[in-house]
Amino acid sequence: MLTDCNMSLLKPFNKLPDLNTANILLVESEEQLQQSLANVLVEEKAVTVHVRLARSLPLPVENEESRPRIDLVVFIINLSSEHSFQSAESSLKYLDPGYFLGKVCFMVTNARNASVPGERLDAARKLAALHHCPLLFAEDQTPDGVTEAAQRLMTILKVSAGLVPMATALYLSSLTRCTVPPDIDQPSFD
């Protein structure tokens, strides 16, 4: 087991951005959607997209110097798995608070699965609302679903990387952040 002195706190503004380039970090403990999203994201023609994959945070210190500036961190949570949610939740403490100014979003899969407990979706909504981050829903079972999820991520990524004139990540975050309905703690009768 690695100790905290061998781990790196990910910071959003410690490196300069590259011209017409966006860097995204996809964090998913089970690696079900991660690679499919990465394959679609790198096909973007208007912007050079570099995709980094991680099972969890923190990232190892030994690669810190060669690691590019990360413009957007995406936590992918499979609602069918309690471990997936717990992994995303425990990884959050390894992000610098500056990331929560429009450079983090959550993406959930299997929200339509009847076997997924409703409390898990509520917990994901609360997590996103607590951190003032967008919560995206993705269909990972079809190529069209993955492509649509990648397009939504690409929109957020371009803004987070500063590639959209007159738009900032903080402004986009305030427009897209997840809010929790006041009755979310009440039992659902679906």
VENZI-V71921 format. One record per pair of residues at least 24 apart in sequence whose C-alpha atoms are under 8 Angstrom apart, sorted by the first residue. I is the first residue (numbers start at 0). GAP is how many residues later the second one is. D is the distance in Angstrom with one decimal. If there is no record, write none. Layout:
I&GAP&D / I&GAP&D
//
This chain:
5&54&6.6 / 5&55&5.7 / 6&51&5.8 / 6&52&6.1 / 6&53&5.0 / 6&54&5.2 / 7&50&5.9 / 7&51&5.6 / 7&52&5.9 / 7&53&5.0 / 7&56&7.3 / 7&86&7.5 / 8&49&6.5 / 8&50&7.5 / 8&85&5.0 / 8&86&5.8 / 8&87&6.4 / 9&48&7.5 / 9&49&7.5 / 9&84&6.4 / 9&85&5.0 / 9&86&5.9 / 10&84&6.5 / 10&85&5.1 / 10&87&7.1 / 10&88&7.1 / 11&57&6.6 / 11&58&6.3 / 11&59&6.8 / 11&84&7.2 / 11&86&6.3 / 11&87&5.8 / 11&91&7.9 / 12&56&7.3 / 12&85&7.9 / 13&55&7.3 / 14&53&7.3 / 14&54&5.4 / 15&53&6.9 / 16&52&6.4 / 16&144&7.7 / 19&27&5.7 / 19&28&6.4 / 19&143&6.9 / 20&26&5.8 / 20&27&4.7 / 20&28&5.9 / 20&29&7.5 / 20&140&7.6 / 21&25&7.1 / 21&26&6.3 / 21&27&5.0 / 21&28&6.3 / 21&48&7.8 / 21&49&6.4 / 21&135&6.9 / 21&136&6.8 / 21&139&5.5 / 22&26&5.9 / 22&27&4.8 / 22&28&5.9 / 22&29&7.5 / 22&45&7.3 / 22&46&6.8 / 22&47&5.1 / 22&48&5.3 / 22&49&6.8 / 22&134&7.9 / 22&138&7.6 / 23&25&7.5 / 23&26&6.4 / 23&27&5.1 / 23&28&6.1 / 23&46&5.8 / 23&47&5.8 / 23&48&4.9 / 23&49&6.0 / 23&50&7.5 / 23&133&7.1 / 24&26&6.0 / 24&27&4.7 / 24&28&5.8 / 24&29&7.2 / 24&45&6.6 / 24&47&6.3 / 24&48&4.8 / 24&49&6.1 / 25&25&7.3 / 25&26&6.2 / 25&27&5.0 / 25&28&6.3 / 25&47&6.2 / 25&48&5.0 / 25&49&6.3 / 25&50&7.1 / 26&26&6.1 / 26&27&4.8 / 26&28&5.4 / 26&29&5.8 / 26&30&7.7 / 26&46&7.3 / 26&47&6.0 / 26&48&4.9 / 26&49&6.0 / 26&61&7.6 / 27&25&7.9 / 27&26&6.5 / 27&27&5.0 / 27&28&6.6 / 27&47&6.2 / 27&48&5.0 / 27&49&6.7 / 27&56&7.2 / 27&60&7.5 / 28&25&7.7 / 28&26&4.3 / 28&27&6.1 / 28&54&7.8 / 28&55&5.7 / 28&58&6.5 / 28&59&7.8 / 29&25&7.1 / 29&54&6.8 / 30&24&7.1 / 32&43&7.8 / 32&107&6.2 / 32&113&7.8 / 33&42&7.7 / 35&110&6.9 / 36&109&6.2 / 36&110&7.4 / 36&112&7.6 / 36&113&5.8 / 39&106&7.9 / 39&107&6.4 / 39&110&6.4 / 40&109&6.0 / 40&110&7.8 / 40&113&7.1 / 55&31&6.5 / 55&32&7.0 / 55&35&5.9 / 56&33&8.0 / 56&34&4.7 / 56&35&7.5 / 56&37&6.1 / 57&33&6.6 / 57&36&5.4 / 70&32&6.3 / 70&86&6.9 / 70&89&5.7 / 70&90&5.2 / 71&27&8.0 / 71&31&4.6 / 71&32&5.7 / 71&33&7.7 / 71&85&6.0 / 71&88&6.3 / 71&89&7.5 / 72&30&6.2 / 72&31&4.8 / 72&32&6.5 / 73&30&5.9 / 73&31&5.1 / 73&32&5.6 / 73&33&6.9 / 74&29&7.8 / 74&30&6.5 / 74&31&4.8 / 74&32&6.1 / 75&30&6.0 / 75&31&4.7 / 75&32&5.8 / 75&33&7.6 / 76&29&7.3 / 76&30&6.1 / 76&31&4.7 / 76&32&6.3 / 77&30&5.7 / 77&31&4.9 / 77&32&6.3 / 78&29&6.5 / 78&30&6.0 / 78&31&5.6 / 78&32&6.4 / 78&37&6.4 / 78&41&6.4 / 78&42&6.8 / 79&30&6.4 / 79&33&7.8 / 79&35&7.6 / 79&36&5.5 / 81&38&7.8 / 84&39&7.5 / 88&38&7.8 / 99&31&6.6 / 99&32&7.2 / 99&33&7.1 / 100&68&6.9 / 100&69&5.2 / 100&72&7.1 / 101&31&7.0 / 101&58&6.7 / 101&67&4.5 / 101&68&4.6 / 101&69&7.6 / 101&70&6.8 / 101&71&4.7 / 101&72&7.9 / 102&57&5.8 / 102&66&6.5 / 103&29&6.2 / 103&30&7.7 / 104&28&5.3 / 104&29&5.0 / 104&30&6.1 / 104&31&7.6 / 105&27&7.1 / 105&28&6.2 / 105&29&4.8 / 105&30&6.1 / 106&28&5.7 / 106&29&4.5 / 106&30&5.6 / 106&31&6.6 / 107&27&7.4 / 107&28&6.3 / 107&29&5.0 / 107&30&6.0 / 108&28&6.1 / 108&29&5.2 / 108&30&6.1 / 108&31&6.6 / 109&28&7.7 / 109&29&7.0 / 109&30&7.8 / 110&26&7.3 / 117&70&7.9 / 121&62&6.9 / 124&53&6.8 / 124&54&7.4 / 124&55&6.5 / 125&53&7.8 / 125&54&6.2 / 127&49&7.5 / 127&50&5.7 / 127&51&7.8 / 128&48&6.9 / 128&49&4.8 / 128&50&5.1 / 128&51&6.2 / 131&41&7.4 / 131&42&7.7 / 131&45&5.3 / 131&46&6.3 / 131&47&7.7 / 132&40&6.4 / 132&43&7.4 / 132&44&4.6 / 132&45&5.9 / 133&39&6.7 / 133&42&5.3 / 133&43&4.1 / 133&44&5.1 / 134&42&7.0 / 134&43&5.7
//
